[in-house]
Amino acid sequence: MTVYIDPPTWPGHGRMWSHLISDVSYDELHAFAAELGAPRRAFERDHYDIPAHRYDDAVRAGAVQVSSREVVRLLYGAGLRRRKRPGDSR
C-alpha cells in the first residue's frame, strides 16, 4: 500500500492542510485514512484533507512525502483525479 501526502500549505478554517492521496484506488486511500483516524468527512472528491498537526502522523504511518504538483500528477496518472465542478460546495 502506498499513499502520498503533500506539505501542509493549503489554508482553510484557520489551519494549514495537506492532501492525502492514493495512486492505486480510493479503497486503499479510505483504508489508510481509517487507520490514521481521519474522519470520512475529510474526504473531498479524490483526496483527504489532513491538518498540519497530523502530517507527521501520516508520514510515520507510511505516507510518502511528495510535492503538491506530484499529488496532481499521481492522481491523473492513476485516473483517479476528480475535478471540482461548478456549484460544488466542497
C-alpha angles and dihedrals in degrees: 000000000000123000127171135216131194125213117281096259101127115099123215139138092006093304141086119247141201129206119236115201144166125219091202110048146328088246090061090048094049091049093051092045091050091052089049090051095243111155117242089238087069089069112102118183097298107358146038120246107228120192117235093249089062096047095095090046090056092049092048088051090056108272111147115232113235137157122269089249090055091052090059093044092051093048093050092045091053093045090240100114113120112187122212111259124216109274095026109135093203 
